[in-house]
Amino acid sequence: MPDVIIHRVTALDLKVEPWDWPFAQARRDDIAAHFAERQREKPGLWNGRILLGRDARFENGQFSASYFETDFASLLAWRDWGFPDRTAFNGFGMGALRAADGAFVLGEMGAHTANAGRLYFPAGTPDLADVDGGTLDLAANVAREVEEETGLRPADYRASPHWDCVMTGATIAMMRVLDAPETGDVLQRRIEANLAAQHEPELSAIQLVRSRDDLTAAMPRFVTAFLETQFDAGETS
């Protein structure tokens, strides 16, 4: 079976509903011990409330799922232990920033974060602040994360009408291309200036990706798979 499956959709239907995650309940003591150990390594880690998904469905150009509330410690342990419970999935949005010259803009996660050194598009685990009327508003989540990490606001780019849902293992990364009118070099300088003004930025560096030759092992598989399809299709803004 392929290690990655990509579904392109034009609508998201992500309901937020109460559910007790069996993994988090059964492994509570182990999870707490694991988080305490990780927190000793990275004191800045915070065990906030986050949202994970289950019951993923793709039909008629729409992605539907049910989201439930849990804590970051459970997500971190579940990920670090190799996703032992597949009743849930980690489903999050990513803003695939694309410059006018076709370069994609990725950020390197800072040393104080749980994913230090990894290269991502702007993203963040959904939380309760992203819920609107019982539904997870992933478009708002992506806009917020892009602004927090890069300083770019929705008026600074044009969001694609579709999402590329990249499925790999227990992860579904919902990518939305955000086309900016500046060149890659200009965007990079603009974002780096924004990072320099922050006290403790989430990103430590900005990297431009223009072709398959720029893909590295620091990028998660869902990022490289998405970029490969973009370069292969020769998609432009």
C-alpha positions as a Markdown table, in Angstrom:
| # | Residue | x | y | z |
|---|---|---|---|---|
| 1 | Met | 0.0 | 0.0 | 0.0 |
| 2 | Pro | 1.2 | 3.5 | -0.6 |
| 3 | Asp | 2.7 | 5.4 | 2.4 |
| 4 | Val | 0.7 | 8.5 | 1.5 |
| 5 | Ile | -2.8 | 9.1 | 0.1 |
| 6 | Ile | -3.9 | 12.6 | -1.0 |
| 7 | His | -7.5 | 13.7 | -1.3 |
| 8 | Arg | -8.4 | 17.1 | -2.8 |
| 9 | Val | -11.6 | 18.5 | -1.3 |
| 10 | Thr | -13.4 | 21.8 | -1.5 |
| 11 | Ala | -15.3 | 21.5 | 1.8 |
| 12 | Leu | -14.5 | 20.5 | 5.4 |
| 13 | Asp | -17.2 | 19.3 | 7.8 |
| 14 | Leu | -15.4 | 18.9 | 11.2 |
| 15 | Lys | -17.8 | 18.5 | 14.1 |
| 16 | Val | -16.6 | 18.8 | 17.7 |
| 17 | Glu | -18.3 | 16.3 | 20.0 |
| 18 | Pro | -17.6 | 14.9 | 23.5 |
| 19 | Trp | -15.8 | 11.6 | 23.5 |
| 20 | Asp | -13.5 | 9.8 | 26.0 |
| 21 | Trp | -10.4 | 8.6 | 24.2 |
| 22 | Pro | -9.8 | 5.0 | 25.5 |
| 23 | Phe | -6.0 | 5.4 | 25.0 |
| 24 | Ala | -5.8 | 8.6 | 27.1 |
| 25 | Gln | -7.9 | 7.0 | 29.9 |
| 26 | Ala | -6.1 | 3.7 | 30.0 |
| 27 | Arg | -2.5 | 5.1 | 29.9 |
| 28 | Arg | -3.0 | 8.2 | 32.0 |
| 29 | Asp | -0.2 | 7.5 | 34.5 |
| 30 | Asp | 2.2 | 6.6 | 31.8 |
| 31 | Ile | 1.3 | 9.7 | 29.8 |
| 32 | Ala | 1.8 | 11.9 | 32.8 |
| 33 | Ala | 5.3 | 10.4 | 33.4 |
| 34 | His | 6.2 | 10.8 | 29.8 |
| 35 | Phe | 5.2 | 14.4 | 29.7 |
| 36 | Ala | 7.1 | 15.2 | 32.9 |
| 37 | Glu | 10.2 | 13.7 | 31.3 |
| 38 | Arg | 9.7 | 15.7 | 28.1 |
| 39 | Gln | 9.1 | 18.8 | 30.1 |
| 40 | Arg | 12.4 | 18.4 | 31.9 |
| 41 | Glu | 14.1 | 18.4 | 28.5 |
| 42 | Lys | 12.0 | 21.3 | 27.2 |
| 43 | Pro | 10.7 | 23.4 | 30.1 |
| 44 | Gly | 8.6 | 25.5 | 27.7 |
| 45 | Leu | 6.2 | 22.7 | 26.8 |
| 46 | Trp | 2.7 | 23.3 | 28.0 |
| 47 | Asn | 0.0 | 20.7 | 28.5 |
| 48 | Gly | -2.9 | 22.6 | 27.0 |
| 49 | Arg | -6.2 | 21.3 | 25.7 |
| 50 | Ile | -6.2 | 20.3 | 22.0 |
| 51 | Leu | -8.4 | 18.6 | 19.5 |
| 52 | Leu | -7.9 | 15.3 | 17.7 |
| 53 | Gly | -10.1 | 13.6 | 15.1 |
| 54 | Arg | -11.8 | 10.3 | 14.4 |
| 55 | Asp | -14.1 | 8.7 | 11.9 |
| 56 | Ala | -12.5 | 10.4 | 8.8 |
| 57 | Arg | -14.7 | 10.3 | 5.7 |
| 58 | Phe | -14.1 | 11.5 | 2.1 |
| 59 | Glu | -17.2 | 11.8 | -0.1 |
| 60 | Asn | -18.3 | 14.1 | -2.9 |
| 61 | Gly | -15.4 | 16.5 | -2.6 |
| 62 | Gln | -15.9 | 16.9 | 1.2 |
| 63 | Phe | -13.8 | 15.7 | 4.2 |
| 64 | Ser | -15.9 | 15.0 | 7.3 |
| 65 | Ala | -14.7 | 13.9 | 10.7 |
| 66 | Ser | -15.6 | 14.1 | 14.4 |
| 67 | Tyr | -13.2 | 16.0 | 16.7 |
| 68 | Phe | -12.8 | 15.5 | 20.4 |
| 69 | Glu | -11.0 | 17.3 | 23.2 |
| 70 | Thr | -7.9 | 15.9 | 24.9 |
| 71 | Asp | -4.7 | 17.2 | 26.3 |
| 72 | Phe | -1.3 | 17.8 | 24.6 |
| 73 | Ala | 0.4 | 15.3 | 26.9 |
| 74 | Ser | -1.8 | 12.5 | 25.5 |
| 75 | Leu | -1.1 | 13.6 | 21.9 |
| 76 | Leu | 2.7 | 13.8 | 22.5 |
| 77 | Ala | 2.9 | 10.4 | 24.2 |
| 78 | Trp | 0.7 | 8.8 | 21.4 |
| 79 | Arg | 3.0 | 10.3 | 18.8 |
| 80 | Asp | 6.2 | 9.4 | 20.6 |
| 81 | Trp | 5.0 | 5.8 | 21.1 |
| 82 | Gly | 4.3 | 5.3 | 17.5 |
| 83 | Phe | 0.5 | 5.9 | 17.4 |
| 84 | Pro | -0.5 | 2.7 | 19.1 |
| 85 | Asp | -4.2 | 3.5 | 19.0 |
| 86 | Arg | -5.6 | 4.1 | 15.6 |
| 87 | Thr | -9.2 | 5.0 | 16.7 |
| 88 | Ala | -8.0 | 8.6 | 16.5 |
| 89 | Phe | -6.0 | 10.7 | 14.0 |
| 90 | Asn | -4.0 | 13.9 | 14.3 |
| 91 | Gly | -5.8 | 16.2 | 11.8 |
| 92 | Phe | -4.5 | 19.7 | 11.4 |
| 93 | Gly | -4.4 | 22.5 | 8.8 |
| 94 | Met | -1.3 | 23.9 | 7.2 |
| 95 | Gly | -0.8 | 27.2 | 5.3 |
| 96 | Ala | 1.3 | 26.3 | 2.2 |
| 97 | Leu | 2.7 | 29.7 | 1.5 |
| 98 | Arg | 3.6 | 30.1 | -2.1 |
| 99 | Ala | 5.5 | 33.1 | -3.5 |
| 100 | Ala | 4.8 | 34.8 | -6.8 |
| 101 | Asp | 7.9 | 33.0 | -8.3 |
| 102 | Gly | 6.6 | 29.6 | -7.3 |
| 103 | Ala | 8.8 | 29.1 | -4.2 |
| 104 | Phe | 7.2 | 27.6 | -1.1 |
| 105 | Val | 8.0 | 29.1 | 2.3 |
| 106 | Leu | 8.7 | 26.7 | 5.2 |
| 107 | Gly | 9.8 | 27.5 | 8.7 |
| 108 | Glu | 12.3 | 25.6 | 10.9 |
| 109 | Met | 10.8 | 24.9 | 14.4 |
| 110 | Gly | 12.7 | 26.5 | 17.3 |
| 111 | Ala | 14.8 | 24.5 | 19.8 |
| 112 | His | 12.3 | 25.1 | 22.5 |
| 113 | Thr | 9.4 | 23.4 | 20.7 |
| 114 | Ala | 8.3 | 19.8 | 20.6 |
| 115 | Asn | 9.3 | 19.5 | 16.9 |
| 116 | Ala | 12.7 | 21.3 | 17.1 |
| 117 | Gly | 14.6 | 21.3 | 13.8 |
| 118 | Arg | 11.7 | 20.1 | 11.7 |
| 119 | Leu | 10.6 | 22.1 | 8.6 |
| 120 | Tyr | 6.9 | 22.8 | 8.3 |
| 121 | Phe | 4.4 | 25.1 | 6.7 |
| 122 | Pro | 2.8 | 27.4 | 9.3 |
| 123 | Ala | 0.5 | 25.2 | 11.4 |
| 124 | Gly | -0.7 | 24.4 | 14.9 |
| 125 | Thr | -2.7 | 21.7 | 16.6 |
| 126 | Pro | -6.4 | 22.7 | 16.6 |
| 127 | Asp | -7.7 | 23.8 | 20.0 |
| 128 | Leu | -10.9 | 25.1 | 21.6 |
| 129 | Ala | -10.3 | 28.6 | 20.3 |
| 130 | Asp | -10.8 | 27.2 | 16.8 |
| 131 | Val | -14.4 | 26.0 | 17.5 |
| 132 | Asp | -17.3 | 28.0 | 16.2 |
| 133 | Gly | -20.8 | 26.7 | 16.8 |
| 134 | Gly | -19.7 | 23.2 | 17.5 |
| 135 | Thr | -17.6 | 23.0 | 14.3 |
| 136 | Leu | -13.8 | 23.2 | 13.9 |
| 137 | Asp | -13.0 | 26.2 | 11.8 |
| 138 | Leu | -9.8 | 25.1 | 10.2 |
| 139 | Ala | -9.6 | 28.1 | 7.8 |
| 140 | Ala | -9.5 | 30.4 | 10.8 |
| 141 | Asn | -7.0 | 28.2 | 12.5 |
| 142 | Val | -4.7 | 28.3 | 9.5 |
| 143 | Ala | -5.0 | 32.1 | 9.2 |
| 144 | Arg | -4.2 | 32.5 | 12.9 |
| 145 | Glu | -1.2 | 30.2 | 12.8 |
| 146 | Val | 0.2 | 31.9 | 9.7 |
| 147 | Glu | -0.1 | 35.4 | 11.3 |
| 148 | Glu | 1.4 | 34.2 | 14.6 |
| 149 | Glu | 4.4 | 32.5 | 12.9 |
| 150 | Thr | 5.1 | 34.8 | 10.0 |
| 151 | Gly | 3.2 | 38.1 | 10.6 |
| 152 | Leu | 1.3 | 37.7 | 7.3 |
| 153 | Arg | -2.4 | 38.4 | 7.5 |
| 154 | Pro | -5.2 | 37.2 | 5.2 |
| 155 | Ala | -5.0 | 40.4 | 3.1 |
| 156 | Asp | -1.4 | 39.5 | 2.3 |
| 157 | Tyr | -2.2 | 36.3 | 0.3 |
| 158 | Arg | -5.0 | 34.6 | -1.6 |
| 159 | Ala | -6.2 | 31.3 | -0.1 |
| 160 | Ser | -7.0 | 28.4 | -2.5 |
| 161 | Pro | -10.6 | 27.3 | -2.7 |
| 162 | His | -9.5 | 23.7 | -2.1 |
| 163 | Trp | -7.6 | 21.6 | 0.5 |
| 164 | Asp | -5.2 | 18.8 | -0.2 |
| 165 | Cys | -5.7 | 16.3 | 2.6 |
| 166 | Val | -2.4 | 14.4 | 3.0 |
| 167 | Met | -2.9 | 11.1 | 4.8 |
| 168 | Thr | 0.1 | 9.3 | 6.2 |
| 169 | Gly | -0.2 | 6.8 | 9.1 |
| 170 | Ala | -2.3 | 8.4 | 11.8 |
| 171 | Thr | -1.9 | 11.9 | 10.4 |
| 172 | Ile | -4.1 | 13.9 | 8.1 |
| 173 | Ala | -2.5 | 17.2 | 7.1 |
| 174 | Met | -5.0 | 19.5 | 5.4 |
| 175 | Met | -2.9 | 21.7 | 3.2 |
| 176 | Arg | -4.2 | 25.0 | 1.8 |
| 177 | Val | -2.1 | 26.9 | -0.7 |
| 178 | Leu | -1.8 | 30.6 | 0.2 |
| 179 | Asp | -0.5 | 32.6 | -2.8 |
| 180 | Ala | 1.4 | 35.8 | -1.9 |
| 181 | Pro | 2.2 | 38.5 | -4.5 |
| 182 | Glu | 5.9 | 38.9 | -3.4 |
| 183 | Thr | 8.8 | 36.8 | -4.6 |
| 184 | Gly | 10.3 | 34.1 | -2.4 |
| 185 | Asp | 13.3 | 36.2 | -1.4 |
| 186 | Val | 11.1 | 39.2 | -0.5 |
| 187 | Leu | 8.8 | 37.0 | 1.6 |
| 188 | Gln | 11.7 | 35.4 | 3.4 |
| 189 | Arg | 13.2 | 38.8 | 4.3 |
| 190 | Arg | 9.8 | 40.0 | 5.5 |
| 191 | Ile | 9.1 | 37.0 | 7.7 |
| 192 | Glu | 12.7 | 37.0 | 9.1 |
| 193 | Ala | 12.2 | 40.6 | 10.1 |
| 194 | Asn | 9.0 | 39.7 | 11.9 |
| 195 | Leu | 10.7 | 36.8 | 13.7 |
| 196 | Ala | 13.6 | 39.0 | 14.8 |
| 197 | Ala | 11.1 | 41.3 | 16.5 |
| 198 | Gln | 9.5 | 38.5 | 18.6 |
| 199 | His | 10.8 | 37.6 | 22.1 |
| 200 | Glu | 10.6 | 33.9 | 21.6 |
| 201 | Pro | 9.5 | 33.0 | 18.0 |
| 202 | Glu | 8.2 | 29.6 | 17.3 |
| 203 | Leu | 10.3 | 29.5 | 14.1 |
| 204 | Ser | 14.1 | 29.7 | 14.1 |
| 205 | Ala | 14.7 | 30.1 | 10.4 |
| 206 | Ile | 12.9 | 30.4 | 7.0 |
| 207 | Gln | 13.7 | 28.1 | 4.1 |
| 208 | Leu | 12.5 | 28.4 | 0.5 |
| 209 | Val | 11.7 | 25.3 | -1.5 |
| 210 | Arg | 11.7 | 25.7 | -5.3 |
| 211 | Ser | 12.0 | 22.1 | -6.5 |
| 212 | Arg | 12.4 | 18.5 | -5.5 |
| 213 | Asp | 16.1 | 19.2 | -5.0 |
| 214 | Asp | 15.3 | 21.3 | -2.0 |
| 215 | Leu | 13.4 | 18.6 | -0.1 |
| 216 | Thr | 15.2 | 17.4 | 3.0 |
| 217 | Ala | 14.9 | 14.7 | 5.7 |
| 218 | Ala | 13.9 | 17.5 | 8.2 |
| 219 | Met | 10.5 | 17.8 | 6.4 |
| 220 | Pro | 7.8 | 15.3 | 7.6 |
| 221 | Arg | 6.5 | 12.9 | 4.9 |
| 222 | Phe | 3.2 | 14.8 | 4.6 |
| 223 | Val | 5.1 | 17.9 | 3.7 |
| 224 | Thr | 7.4 | 16.3 | 1.1 |
| 225 | Ala | 4.4 | 14.3 | -0.4 |
| 226 | Phe | 2.4 | 17.5 | -0.9 |
| 227 | Leu | 5.4 | 19.4 | -2.4 |
| 228 | Glu | 6.2 | 16.5 | -4.8 |
| 229 | Thr | 2.6 | 16.6 | -6.2 |
| 230 | Gln | 2.9 | 20.4 | -6.6 |
| 231 | Phe | 6.2 | 20.2 | -8.5 |
| 232 | Asp | 5.1 | 17.2 | -10.6 |
| 233 | Ala | 1.9 | 18.9 | -11.6 |
| 234 | Gly | 3.8 | 22.2 | -12.3 |
| 235 | Glu | 1.0 | 24.1 | -10.5 |
| 236 | Thr | 1.5 | 27.8 | -10.5 |
| 237 | Ser | -0.4 | 30.6 | -8.9 |
